Amino acid sequence: MDEIAGNHDLPLDMNEIVGSHDLLLVTLDTLRYDVAEELMAAGRLPTLERALPGGRWERRHSPGSFTYAAHAAILAGFLPTPVAPGPHPRLFAAAFHGSETTVARTWMFDEPNLPEGLAGAGYHTICIGGVGFFNKRTPLGSTLPGMFAESHWEQSFGVTSPTSFEAQIECAERAVAGAAGPVFLFVNVSALHQPNWFHLPEGIRERGDGRAGHAAALEYVDRHIGRLFAAMSARRPGFAIVCSDHGTAYGEDGHTGHRIGHEVVWTVPYGEFTMNRGEWR
């Protein structure tokens, strides 16, 4: 069946996007849906409001409750799932007999993961890591970056840096500018992850990590993310996915952190959109 009825049908034929567009996947690590939606509704995310269809996040469910599990799924083509009853067609899918979410508009690949599939289609694949699962300091921290032809991580990209996203963007801009053909750029943004208290105004930093610091970190990301969109639409049209890999708890029902089956962990914001060449100058 080519099309699945509902509000989440594939609006684009990904077979037309792949090959003609540069591709951008941004995971805002640990970003909670409720915080993202509150800031968007309050007009505190002007760049993302401009980018996302209708200026709104889509509410979805994560494929995993912590970074490694969620990204292993996402980088195999299992993006966060719409919350409405499915099945829901997927943008990208590995060849898999009997799949109920692969339709004619899905871009399919034979390789074991999306970066290698896109490399086989002529893309230069770039990973800009953020949290520890991308730091390449251990075999585990090298597994996800190892899917890409080019990968980068340094301390300034990590969770303890107040300027992590700016450092990641500078690296991404250099990497994209040096690529000859179409690019698939993946950026794991660490700024939302604990610790995030240093994004708060100095007078309230003593309160430590929490929803306020989480929100302040997202506003910080919004101030700079337009540079990524500009880089990925400078040479040809771009297609972007911006989403969270999972949420995190700040005391709800006694829980703190993630890798737990709580609503604030499983529910994530998601957005996808195309960019015309030069639109984000």
C-alpha positions as CSV (number, residue, x, y, z in Angstrom):
1,M,0.0,0.0,0.0
2,D,1.5,3.3,-1.1
3,E,-0.3,5.6,1.3
4,I,-1.5,5.3,4.9
5,A,-4.4,7.4,5.9
6,G,-4.2,9.9,8.7
7,N,-2.6,13.2,9.6
8,H,1.0,11.9,9.4
9,D,1.2,10.7,5.8
10,L,4.5,11.2,4.1
11,P,4.1,14.6,2.5
12,L,7.4,14.2,0.5
13,D,8.7,11.5,-1.7
14,M,12.1,10.8,-0.1
15,N,13.3,9.2,-3.3
16,E,13.2,12.7,-4.8
17,I,14.8,14.4,-1.8
18,V,17.7,12.0,-1.5
19,G,20.2,12.9,-4.2
20,S,18.9,16.4,-4.8
21,H,19.2,17.9,-1.2
22,D,21.8,18.1,1.4
23,L,20.5,16.3,4.5
24,L,20.6,17.5,8.1
25,L,19.7,15.5,11.2
26,V,19.9,17.4,14.6
27,T,19.2,15.6,17.8
28,L,18.6,17.9,20.7
29,D,19.8,15.5,23.4
30,T,17.4,15.0,26.3
31,L,15.0,17.8,25.2
32,R,11.6,17.4,26.8
33,Y,8.5,17.9,24.7
34,D,6.7,20.0,27.3
35,V,9.5,22.4,27.7
36,A,10.0,22.7,23.9
37,E,6.3,23.3,23.4
38,E,6.0,25.9,26.2
39,L,8.9,27.9,24.8
40,M,7.5,27.8,21.3
41,A,4.1,28.9,22.4
42,A,5.6,31.8,24.3
43,G,7.6,33.0,21.2
44,R,10.9,32.2,22.8
45,L,12.2,30.1,19.9
46,P,12.1,32.5,16.9
47,T,14.5,30.6,14.7
48,L,12.9,27.2,15.2
49,E,9.5,28.8,14.9
50,R,10.5,30.1,11.5
51,A,11.8,26.8,10.4
52,L,9.2,24.3,11.6
53,P,6.0,23.8,9.7
54,G,3.3,26.0,11.1
55,G,5.8,27.2,13.7
56,R,5.0,24.2,15.9
57,W,6.6,21.1,17.2
58,E,5.1,17.7,16.5
59,R,4.5,15.5,19.5
60,R,6.1,12.1,19.0
61,H,7.4,9.1,21.0
62,S,11.1,8.2,21.2
63,P,12.4,4.8,20.0
64,G,14.6,4.7,23.1
65,S,14.8,6.0,26.7
66,F,18.5,7.0,26.6
67,T,21.0,8.3,24.0
68,Y,22.6,5.1,22.8
69,A,19.3,3.1,22.3
70,A,17.5,6.0,20.7
71,H,20.3,6.8,18.3
72,A,20.9,3.2,17.3
73,A,17.2,3.2,16.2
74,I,17.2,6.7,14.7
75,L,20.3,6.0,12.6
76,A,18.7,2.8,11.4
77,G,15.8,4.9,10.1
78,F,13.4,4.5,13.0
79,L,12.8,8.2,13.8
80,P,10.5,9.2,16.7
81,T,7.0,7.9,16.0
82,P,3.9,10.1,15.8
83,V,1.7,9.7,18.9
84,A,-1.6,9.1,17.0
85,P,-2.5,5.5,16.2
86,G,-0.5,4.1,13.2
87,P,1.0,2.6,11.3
88,H,3.0,5.6,10.2
89,P,5.2,5.5,7.0
90,R,8.9,6.2,7.5
91,L,11.1,8.6,5.7
92,F,14.1,6.1,5.5
93,A,14.1,2.4,5.9
94,A,16.5,-0.5,5.6
95,A,15.3,-3.3,3.4
96,F,13.3,-5.5,5.8
97,H,10.8,-8.1,4.7
98,G,7.3,-7.6,6.0
99,S,7.8,-4.0,7.1
100,E,4.4,-2.3,7.6
101,T,5.9,1.2,7.7
102,T,7.8,1.2,4.4
103,V,5.9,2.7,1.5
104,A,6.7,3.8,-2.1
105,R,7.7,7.2,-0.9
106,T,10.2,5.8,1.7
107,W,13.8,5.9,0.7
108,M,15.2,2.4,1.2
109,F,18.7,1.2,1.6
110,D,20.4,-2.2,1.8
111,E,23.2,-1.2,4.3
112,P,22.9,-1.8,8.0
113,N,22.3,1.9,8.9
114,L,21.3,5.2,7.4
115,P,24.7,6.9,7.2
116,E,26.2,3.9,5.3
117,G,23.1,3.7,3.1
118,L,23.5,7.4,2.2
119,A,27.2,6.9,1.6
120,G,26.3,4.3,-0.9
121,A,24.1,6.8,-2.6
122,G,27.0,9.3,-3.0
123,Y,26.7,11.3,0.2
124,H,29.6,12.4,2.3
125,T,28.5,11.6,5.9
126,I,29.6,13.7,8.8
127,C,29.0,13.3,12.5
128,I,29.5,16.1,15.0
129,G,29.2,14.4,18.4
130,G,28.0,15.9,21.7
131,V,27.4,13.6,24.7
132,G,29.7,10.8,25.8
133,F,28.3,8.2,23.4
134,F,30.0,10.1,20.6
135,N,33.3,11.0,22.2
136,K,35.3,8.2,20.5
137,R,37.3,7.6,23.7
138,T,36.1,4.0,24.1
139,P,34.9,1.3,21.8
140,L,31.3,2.1,22.9
141,G,31.9,5.8,22.4
142,S,33.1,5.0,18.9
143,T,30.2,2.8,17.7
144,L,27.8,5.5,16.6
145,P,30.4,7.8,15.1
146,G,31.9,4.8,13.3
147,M,28.9,4.7,11.1
148,F,30.0,7.9,9.4
149,A,32.8,8.6,6.9
150,E,33.9,11.7,9.0
151,S,33.3,12.2,12.7
152,H,34.4,14.9,15.2
153,W,34.3,15.2,18.9
154,E,36.3,17.3,21.4
155,Q,35.8,18.5,25.0
156,S,34.4,21.8,23.9
157,F,31.5,19.9,22.3
158,G,30.5,18.1,25.5
159,V,28.0,18.6,28.2
160,T,30.2,20.6,30.5
161,S,30.9,23.4,28.0
162,P,28.6,26.5,28.2
163,T,29.5,27.2,24.5
164,S,29.2,23.6,23.2
165,F,26.8,24.3,20.4
166,E,28.8,27.2,19.0
167,A,31.9,25.0,18.9
168,Q,29.9,22.2,17.2
169,I,28.6,24.6,14.6
170,E,32.0,26.0,13.8
171,C,33.2,22.4,13.2
172,A,30.2,21.6,11.1
173,E,30.6,24.7,8.9
174,R,34.2,23.7,8.2
175,A,33.3,20.1,7.4
176,V,30.5,21.0,5.1
177,A,32.5,23.6,3.3
178,G,35.2,21.1,2.6
179,A,32.8,18.4,1.1
180,A,32.7,18.1,-2.7
181,G,29.3,16.4,-3.2
182,P,26.1,16.1,-1.3
183,V,26.3,15.9,2.5
184,F,24.5,14.1,5.3
185,L,25.3,16.1,8.4
186,F,24.3,14.7,11.8
187,V,24.7,16.8,15.0
188,N,24.1,15.6,18.5
189,V,23.5,18.7,20.5
190,S,24.7,18.3,24.1
191,A,23.6,21.7,25.5
192,L,20.3,20.5,26.9
193,H,21.8,17.7,28.8
194,Q,22.7,18.0,32.5
195,P,24.5,20.1,33.6
196,N,22.5,23.0,32.1
197,W,22.5,25.4,35.0
198,F,25.2,27.6,33.5
199,H,22.7,28.7,30.8
200,L,20.6,30.5,33.5
201,P,21.1,34.1,34.5
202,E,23.8,34.4,37.2
203,G,21.3,35.3,39.9
204,I,19.4,32.0,39.8
205,R,22.2,29.6,38.9
206,E,22.4,28.4,42.5
207,R,19.2,26.5,42.0
208,G,21.1,24.0,39.8
209,D,19.8,21.9,37.0
210,G,16.1,21.8,36.3
211,R,13.4,22.7,33.8
212,A,14.5,26.4,33.9
213,G,18.1,25.5,32.9
214,H,16.8,23.1,30.3
215,A,14.6,25.9,28.8
216,A,17.5,28.4,28.9
217,A,19.7,25.9,27.1
218,L,17.1,25.5,24.4
219,E,16.9,29.3,24.0
220,Y,20.7,29.2,23.6
221,V,20.5,26.6,20.9
222,D,17.8,28.6,19.1
223,R,20.0,31.7,19.0
224,H,22.6,29.8,17.0
225,I,20.9,27.0,15.0
226,G,20.2,29.2,12.1
227,R,23.9,28.9,11.2
228,L,23.4,25.2,10.7
229,F,20.4,25.7,8.5
230,A,22.4,28.3,6.4
231,A,25.4,25.9,6.0
232,M,23.1,23.1,4.9
233,S,21.2,25.1,2.3
234,A,24.1,27.1,0.9
235,R,25.1,24.8,-1.9
236,R,21.9,23.1,-2.8
237,P,18.4,22.7,-1.3
238,G,18.4,21.1,2.1
239,F,16.1,18.8,4.1
240,A,16.3,18.9,7.9
241,I,15.0,16.9,10.8
242,V,15.3,18.5,14.2
243,C,14.1,16.4,17.1
244,S,14.9,15.1,20.6
245,D,16.2,11.6,21.1
246,H,14.5,11.3,24.5
247,G,13.4,13.5,27.4
248,T,14.6,13.6,31.0
249,A,13.0,13.8,34.4
250,Y,13.5,16.6,37.0
251,G,11.7,15.0,39.9
252,E,8.5,13.9,38.3
253,D,7.1,11.0,40.4
254,G,10.4,10.9,42.2
255,H,12.4,10.3,39.0
256,T,15.5,12.2,37.9
257,G,17.3,11.6,34.6
258,H,16.3,9.1,31.9
259,R,16.7,5.4,30.9
260,I,13.3,5.0,32.6
261,G,9.8,4.5,31.2
262,H,8.3,7.8,32.2
263,E,6.1,10.0,30.0
264,V,8.5,12.9,30.2
265,V,11.3,10.6,28.8
266,W,9.3,8.9,26.1
267,T,7.5,12.0,24.7
268,V,9.7,14.2,22.4
269,P,9.5,17.2,20.0
270,Y,10.0,16.6,16.3
271,G,10.1,18.7,13.2
272,E,11.1,18.2,9.5
273,F,11.2,20.7,6.7
274,T,12.9,21.5,3.4
275,M,15.1,24.6,2.8
276,N,15.5,26.4,-0.5
277,R,19.0,27.1,-1.6
278,G,20.2,30.3,0.1
279,E,17.1,30.7,2.2
280,W,19.0,30.9,5.5
281,R,21.7,33.4,4.6
